[in-house]
Amino acid sequence: MAAPSPHYGAVPLVPGAEPLPELDVPPPGRQHRLTVLLRLLLLLPHAIVLALLSVVTFFVAVAAWCATLVLGRVPDPLEQWLAGYVRYETRFGAASMLLTDRYPPFQLLGEPHGYPVQVRLRSTALNRLAVLLRLFLVIPAALLTALATAGWWAVSVVSWLIVLVLGRMPQPLFEATAAVLRYRMRVSAYVLLLTSAYPKRLFGDQSSAESVIGVVRGPSATRPLMLSGTGRVLVGAFVLLGLVGWAGNAVTYEPAPAQARTEGGAP
């Protein structure tokens, strides 16, 4: 196994545990109702920057994929860019999904000092065959994260209203939202060759031994991420809503039968 890159930080593993990417988010606290009300508008500059970064990241990822097939690991400069993109995307996701009230910084490389949302990555050697087939292997996890994320956004207005009225996110909703964000981050890290560990544990950790334990900068409610029964039900509901939405779209856009298209004497 390759030694961790300096920009990743030394994050020791629990013996026998996989080097899964980890997410640190503080416990749910008070949020300013005005920033909750205007959250998506306030984050619009970040959305534009992230869209531009995603274009560059596509080409960096292709270069990293080619280099890794030869070297067995991602070259450091490419790895730093890809890790920075995953962190930026995750910080944006945490703010837009109301997990934190802190405005994310415009910083690509490294972790911003003092920001409450942190992504922990561990650089590892990569199997060339798994790299070659990465886009095929990730399909089940990518579909699952797409459904869970779509389901969360389907009820995002309800979540937004709850946080707006209460001034904070209820614990079960926080757990389920953090679980969706963490799983999406793990899928991104896997696709971008930042980890050899397949994305898992959408429904949370079973015990603290399943989590990578390292130095936590401030309190973390997501390492390990222990979901209550209600939190697990909400995650399942997000996946189900995403599936229903996908099925509904498939029916809506189903091509009309040939007989209907030729009614009225059309050839």
N, C-alpha and C positions, 0 to 999 in steps of 0.2 A: 504494500500500500504506500502510495506516495505521501510524503510529509505535507502537512497543511501549508498552504501559501500564507505569507505574512499578513496579507490584507484580510484573511479570514479570521485570524485569531486562533489561539489554541483552545479548542473546545474538546475536552476529554470525553470519551464514550463510556457509558456503563458497560461492563463486560458482557459480551454476547449481543449487545444491541446494535441495530443497524444505524449507520450515520445519516439518519433522516434530517433534512433541513428543519430547523425549529423557528418558531415565531414567538416573540415576547411582546405582549400587550398588557398594560397595567389593568387592574380590576376596574369595572365600570364606576365612573365618578360623575360629579355634577358637570353638566354642559350648559354653555350659554345658549339660551333659547334663540337669540338673534342669529348666532352663527349656525345653529341647527336649521333655522328658517331659510337661510341663504346659502346652505352648504354647497349645493351643486354649482351655484353661480360663483361662489368664492373659489371653487376648485377648477373653474374653467381654464385658467392659465396653465395649470398642471396637466389638464386633459390635452391641451394643444401640444405642450412640450412632450408628453408621453407618446402622442401620436407620431411626432417627428422622430423621437428616439426609437420607436418600434420599427421604423423603416430602416434605420441604420443597423439596428439589432438583427434584423433578418439577414443582412449580408455578413455581419460578424458571426452569426450562428452557422451560416453555410461554410465560412472559412474555418471556424472551429471544428465543425464536423469533419471536414477534409483533413485537417491537421491531426485530429485525434485518431483517425483511422491509421495514420502513419506512426504517430508518436505514442499512442496509448494514453494520452492525457491532453487536456486543453492548454495551449501555450498561455503563459501568465498574462500578457497584455489582453488577449481575448477573454480570458477567464475573468479578469477584473471588470471589463466592460459588461459582460453578461451578468455577473453577480450584482453589479451596480444597477443594472436595468431591473432585475428581479426585486431588489430592495426598493427602488424607486416606485415600481408598480405596486408593491405591497403596501408601502406607506400611503400611496394615493388611495388604494382600496380600503385601507383601515379608516381613513378620514371620510371617504365618500359613503362607507357603510356604517358610519356613526359609532365606530369603536373608540375613537378618540376625538377630543375637541381641539387638540393642538394642530395648528396649520403645518402641513409638511414642508420641509425646506426644499429648495431647488438644488439638490445635490445628487450627483450620479455616482461618483466613486466613494467607497467607504461608507461607514455609518455616521450620520451626523451626531455630534456629541450632545447628549442630553435629551435627544428626541425619544419619546416613550415607546415607539414601535420599532422593534429591532428584528432583523432576520439573521439567523445563525446558520452558516453554511460551513461544510467541512470538505476540503478538497481530497479526492480519492482517485486511485488509479481506475481506469475504465476498461471494460472488456470490449475489444474491437468489434466482435460480432454483435454484441448488444448495442453498440453505437451505430453499426451499419443498419440495424433493424429498429432503431429507436422510434421512428415515427409510426411504425406498425405496432410495436409493443405498447406504446402509450395510448392507443386508441380507446381501450376500456376506461382508463382513468380520465382521459380527456372528455369522454362522453359523460362520465359521472360528474365531473366538476362543472361541465356546461349545464347539465340539468339542475344541479344544486344552486349554481349561481343564478340561472334564469328564474328558478323558483324563489330565491331570495328577493330578486328585483321585482318579481310579480307582486309581492306584498310589501315592497319598500315604502309605499305611501303610508301603509298602516304603521310600519316601524317608525317612520319619520314623525307621524302624528303622536305616537306613544312617547317618543323621546322629547318632542316639542312640548307636550303637556306636562310630563313628569320632570323634565329637566335632567334626565339620566336614562340609560338603557337598563331595563330589567335584567336580572342575572340570567334567566334561561335564554332570553333573546340574545344576550351578549355571548353566551356559550355557543349557541348555534351559529351565530354570525362569525365568530372567531374560528369555528371549526371549518366553515365554508372557505373563509379567507386563507387559513393555513393549508387546506388541501389544495386550493388553487395555486398557492405559492409553491407547494411541493411538485405539482405537475409542471409548472413553468421551469423550476430548477432541473427537473428530470429531462424535459425536452431540450433545454439549453446546455445539457452535459455538465451541469454543476454538481451532480451527485449520481452515484450508481444505484442508490436505493429507490425502488419503485414506490410511487406515491401510495400512501395507505393511511388508515385511521381517520377517515372522514367523521366517524362518530365518536371521536375522542380517544384518549388513552385509557387503558384499563388500570394502570398503576403508574407510580412515579418512576419505576424501573424501566418503563418503555420510552422515557424521554431522555434526550441527550442533556446531561447535566454539565453546565459550565458556569462561568462568572456572569451573573445576572445584574445588569445595570439598573437597579431599582426593582420594585416589586413586579412580578410577572404572574398573570392569571392564566397563562396559556402554556406554561412549561413546568409540569405536565398540564395538559388540557383535559380536565375531568368533567365530563358532561353529566348533568342531572338527568333524571328520567324525562322531564319536560324538555330539556335541551335536545335530547336524542329524538324525541317526537317531532320537534320543530325541524331538525335536520332532515328527517324522513319526509316531513311535509314539504320542505323545499324541493327535494328530489322528485316527489310525486307531482307537485305543481309544475315543475319544469317538464316532466314527462307528458302531462296533460296538455301543456302549452305547445309542446312539439307535435303531439298527435293532432291537436286542433289545427295547427298551421299546415300539417301534411294534408289534412282533409280539405282545408280551404283552398290550397293551391293544386289540388289534384286536377289533372287535365280533364276537360269535359269529354264524355263519350263521343265516339265518332258519329253515332246516330244523331246526337243533339247538334253536333257541328254542321251536319248536312241537312238539317230541317229546312223546309221552304224551298226545296228543289236545288239546293247548292250541290255542286258536283263533289 
